[in-house]
Amino acid sequence: MNPLLKLDNKIFTLINGSHNTALDFMMYWISDKWVWIPYYLLLLYVLIKVLKKRLIYLSLLIAAVILVSDQISVYIKFYIQRLRPCHDPALADNIHLVNNSCGGQYGFLSSHASNTMALVILLMLIVPSKYNWLKASLIVYVCLVGYSRIYLAAHFPGDVLAGWVLGAIIGIPAAFIWNKFYPVKLKSA
């Protein structure tokens, strides 16, 4: 077996194998997109404060970035066809599933990781440094979602890392375009 795949399996087994009832509940919850609505509302509040009427344009850009990220990640999944850990027969006896939930057959690369990273990178590069607390929360958000996908046996760590790379590749140029046409200008105090 390829040394990188061996390492990927080993890290996956370590994370997925460190389960308990409290973590099961928390990781299942973290992976659910609807649970993040209060956080998205906080982001919306800050973005309204910073961007005002330009928020409509950013909303369209965010929708486009997530759509592109999602579609590319799905295409890559079906092109590569790497089984999710929960569907891998070699791991079947050693996997801990939460709520018997697994997802589709293929996992490389993680759409959750790609979509969240595209959003996070875009926002981190356009939100002013005055909101560093928000940027820190975005980093925590993307890491929690990525970790939860591994914990839940939906992805190997390499699937999440590749998803993050794809998300960054999509988020960086989107932020560059935004900053070129709609730079955020803060009023001096």
Protein Blocks (a to p, Z undefined) as FASTA:
>chain_A
ZZklmmmmmmmmmmmmmgcfklmmmmmmmmpmklmmmmmmmmmmmmmmmnmmmmmmmmmm
mmmmmmmmmmmmmmmmmmnopacfklmmklmmmcccehhinbjfbfcdcfklmmmmmmmm
mmmmmpcfklmmmmmmmmmmmmmmmmmmmmnopacfklmmmmmmmmmmmmmmmmmmmmmm
mcccdddZZ
